[in-house]
Amino acid sequence: MSQTISADGTVIDHETTGSGPSVVLIDGAMCFRESGPMRPLAEQLRDRLTVHLYDRRGRGRSSNTVPYAVDREVEDLAALITATGGPAALVGISSEGALALAAAAALGPEQVSRVAVFEPPFMPEQARSGAASYTAELTAALAADRPDEAVAAFLRRVGMPPEAVAGMRGSPAWAGMEALAPTLAYDDAVMGDSSVPARWAEIPVPVLAIAGGASPAFLRFGAEEVARTVPNGTFSVVKDQGHDAGPDALAALLVPFLAS
């Protein structure tokens, strides 16, 4: 375990495993190193890659500094890459594919060598009103210090039926989810208005955008749109997988791309 200090004084806790080209794994919403898909993925990558796992600000063993801005999270990645001897590739799952791409656009090839994203939830224009409604609901819940309502709003947003959300409230995991509720605003800020920023057409490094073959069309849209926007983008499908794609299935696509 190591700690790196970001530009605004935030402590970023991280660890490294494996050997080969350097890659940083970026956790998605409601996840950190000990609760999410990245540690199992790291185990699949470590034989060919040097893998850096870290807790994003406000999660796990990392500290937090307010007010939040996406630029501060980009600075966290810059500090981590510098501390671990970068440049490094970035891998982001779901909304944090957007953070990986924002970092590539801001930091350039001197620090970010390539980017892989899995199902970033960008949406066509006609579907973005739902994203705006979620932002309003989430903002109101957090402003009223109602983390339970914030978590419930997020779970509904990702497609969980109301009865399943009600059932989750009584589970042992609910308290941990409430503790992470403030960071939902961070993930929402990373996604912006849920459109792919035009400035990403200037990202200079290779980008692999992946979707699950068993995922619904709206999740495939985000990966396809990223691949269309960036100059060196490639779209790929991981067969027979959904948004919870297995680490072995993802690694089969990631290793050839990241280790090249």
N, C-alpha and C positions, 0 to 999 in steps of 0.2 A: 504494500500500500504506500502511496506517495501523495503529497499535497502540493498544489501549485496555486499561487496567488494571481488572480486575474487583475485586470487594469484598475478596477474599482475597489479592490481589496477583498473581493469574494474568494473564499477558500474552495478550491475545486479538488475533491478527493478522487484518486484514480489508481489504477493498477495495470500491469502489463503482463502478457503471456505470449508464448510462441516465438517464432523466428521467421524472418523474411521481410518483404516490404511492409511498411507501417500503415496501419489502418485504425481509425477511431470509430467506435460504434456509438451511435447516438440514440438513446432511449426515447420512446414515444410517450404519449399522454398516460398519466397515472403509473408510470414505470420508473424504476431506478435499478441499480445493479443487482440487488437481491430480489427483485420482484419484476420480472419481465422477460422478454425473449432473448436479450442480448448475451447473457452468460452462456446459455446453451449454444447460441450461434458461435460465440468465441471458441468454444470447444471444438467446433467443426472446422474452424479456420486456422487454428493455432499451429498446425503442422506445416503450413505454407506461408503464414503471415505473422508479423508481430502485431498483436491485437491490443489496443488500449481501451479499457472500459473505464467509464467515469460516471459520477453522479452529477447530473445537471444541477445548477443552482436551485436551492430550495428543496432538494431531495436527498435522501440517504445521508451520507456523511459530509456533503458539501454544505457551505453556509449560504446565506442569501443576503442580498443588498437591494433595497428599494430606493427609488422607483424602478420598476422593470422596464427594459427596452430590448428589442430583438438584437440591437447592436451590442448590448452587454453580453448576450450569449455567444455572439460571434467572437467577442473578445475572449471569452472563456475558452473557446476552441483554439484561438490563436495562442493563448498562453500555454495550453496543454500541448499543442503541436511543437511549440518552441522548447518546452521542458523535456519532451521526449525525443528531440533531435530530428524533427520533421524534415521535409514535407511528409504529409500523410494523406492517404485516401480517407474519405468519409462515407459511412453507411448510415442511412436514416430510414427507419420504418415508420409508415403512416405519416402523421403530421410532421415528424422530425426529418422526413425527406426534404421538407421545405427549409428547415434550418440548415441542413447540409448544403443545399444549393445556395442559400443566402450567404453562407460562409465562403463557398467557392467563388461567388461573384465579388465578395468584398476583399478576400485575402489573396486571390490570384494563385498562379501555379507555383510561386515560390513557397507557399505553405500547403496548398491543397493540390494533390497530384491527380486525383480523379474522384468521382462521386458515384455511388450506387444508391438508388432509392427504391423502396417497395411500397406500392400503392399509396402515394401521397394523395389525400382526399380533395384534390382540386375539382371544381365543378363547372359545367357549362353555365352560361349567363342566366338561363331561365331557371336554374336550380339554386341560385345564390341567395334568394330571399330567406330560405330556411337557415342558411348560415348566419345571416344578419339577425334573425329571430333568436337563434341560440346565443349569439354574442350578447344581446340585450338581456336575456334571461340569466345568463351566467354572471354578467356584470352586476345585475340587481341582487342576486343571491349573495355574491361575495361582499358587496357594499353593505348589506344588511347583516353580515357575519353569520350567514346560514350555509355553512359548508355542506350540510346534508342536502340542501336544495341544489347546490352547485353540482354535486356528484350525481344526483338524480337527473339533472338536466343533461349532463354529459352522457350518461348511460342511455337515456332516451335518444339523444342525438346520434349515437352509434348504432341504434336500431334495437335496443333491448325493449321488449314489451313492458307496459306499465306494471303488470302483475309480477314480472320477473324483477323489476326494480324494487317493488314492495318486498319481495322475498329476500332480496339482497340486503335490505336495511337491517334485518335481524341476523345477518351472518357475522362471523368473527372478523371478516375482512373489512367490514364497513368503517370501523374506526380508523384503520390505516388509510382508507380512501379519503376520508374526511380530512386527515392530516395533509394529504397532498392536494386538496381542493384548490388552494390558492394558485398552484402551478397550472391549473387548467386555463387560467387567463393567459399564461405565458404561451401555451400551445396555441391558443386561439389567436394571439397576436402574431405568432409565427405564420399562421395560415392567411392572415390579412383578410381580404374579401373573398377568399377561396378561388381566385383566378391566378393563373401562372403569370408572374410579373414579366413585362416585356423586356426589362433589363437583363433577364437571364439569357437573352439571345446573344449576350456578349461573354458568357461563361467560356473560358478558353480551354477547359480540360475535358477529357472524355467523361460522359455520363451514361450509366446504364440504368434504365427505368424498367422496373419489373412489375408485373401484375400476376395474380393467381388465376390459373385457368378455370377454377371453380368459383371465382369471385363474381359478384354482380357487375353489370356493365358500368355503373357509375364509379366503381373503384378502378376499373380498367381505364376509364377516361383520363384520370389524373396522370397515370404513368404514360399513356400515349401522348398526352398534351405536353408533358415535360420533354419527351423524346423529340417531339416536333419543334419545340421552341429552342432548345440549346443547339449550338452548331454541331457538336460532336456527340449527338445523342443516339442511343440504341434502345429499342424497345424489345423486351423479351417476356415470355410467359413461362411461369413455373407450373408444369402440368399437374392437374388433379389437386391443386392446393387453393385454399381460400385465404382470407385476410389473416388467419392464424397459421400461416404456412410453417411447416416443420423446418427446423434449423438445417437438417441434412439436405432437404430439397432446395432451400435457398443457397446453401453453401456450394451446391453443384454448379450454380450459375455465377456465384460471386467469386469463387477462387480463380477461375480462368481469367476473369476480368481484372481482379485486384492484384493478382500475382504477376501479371504480364509486365 
